[in-house]
Amino acid sequence: MDRVSQVCVKMHPSGRIYIIFLVEEPEPLGEPLEQPKNAVGVDLGIARLATISDGRFLEKPKPLERSLERIRMLQRTLSRKRFLSKNWLKTKTCERTRALKGFQA
């Protein structure tokens, strides 16, 4: 029978709440564990996120480059408002919310 051994609740500045459950599960006694068929080496690097020994590689995620156009557009709309006006504050909070949602997706 599964049993919850630990619960962690995280709240991000954007207002999202994450609940993490750690569940203990008993090991099956009758079945032998399968041995791995292939072994690979992984090299973590600076130019690439990871290089695998069979020649494949993983590129680094680039969230800034992916969202630069969206950031430019949001900044342009904010720059057209009068500083600290109600419209400026509404745009600023909306921009911040959109930026936070974009990076969590």
N, C-alpha and C positions, 0 to 999 in steps of 0.2 A: 504494500500500500504506500502511495506517495505521501510525503510529509513535508510541509513547508517549514524550512529551518531558519530562513532569514527573509526580511522584507525591508527594502530600501525605498524611500520616497524622495524624489528630487524635483525641485521646482526651479525652472529656468527664468531669467529676467523677462522673457517674452510672455510669461504667464502659463506656459505649458507645464503640466505635471506628469512625471514619469514614475511608475511604480514597478520595482524590480523584485521578482520573487525568486528565491533560491530553493529548489525542491530536491530533496534527497530521494533517490530511486534505488531500490535494491538491485544488486547484480544478479543476472540469471545464473543459476548454479549448474544446470544440466548442459548448457551449450559451451563448447570450447571457443575461445576467442580466435578470430582469424588473424593470421599474420599479414602484415602489409606486403603488397606485391612489388611495389617500386619505392625506392627511396630517392628523394631529391634534396639538393642543397639550396638554401635561399641566402642570397647576399643582399643586405640592406645597404643602400648607398645614398650619395648626395645627388648625383645627376638623375638617377632613376629611383623610384621607390623600392623596387626589389628586382633582382635578377635571379632567375631560377637556373639550376645547373643543366637543364635540358635545352637552354638557349632562349626560352621565353623571358619576357620582362614586363613589369607593370610600371606604367608612368605615374608620376605624382599627381594627385588631384590639384586642380588649379581653380579654387573658388573665386578668387579675385578676377582673373582673366575672363571667366565665364560670365561674371555679373557686372563687368565694367560699364557696358552700355546702359544697363538698368540704373546703375549708380549715377551715371552722367545725366540721364533723363530726370531722375529724382532731384539731383542737385540744381538742374536748370529751373525746374518748377519752383524750388525753394528760393532761388536767387531772384525770382520775379516778384516775390512778396516783400512787403515792407517789414523790416527787422522788428521782431517781437510783437507784431500785430496778431490778432486772433487767427487770421488766415495763415500767417507764418507758423504759429504754434500748431495749428491743426495739420498743416502739411508736414511739419517736422515730426510730430508723433506718428502720423500715418507712414512717413518715410522710414522711420525707425522700426515700426512694426513690420513693414514689408521687407526690410533688409534682414531682420531677425528670422522671419519665416523663410526667406530664401536660402539662408545658410543652414537651416535645420532639415530641409527637405531631402 
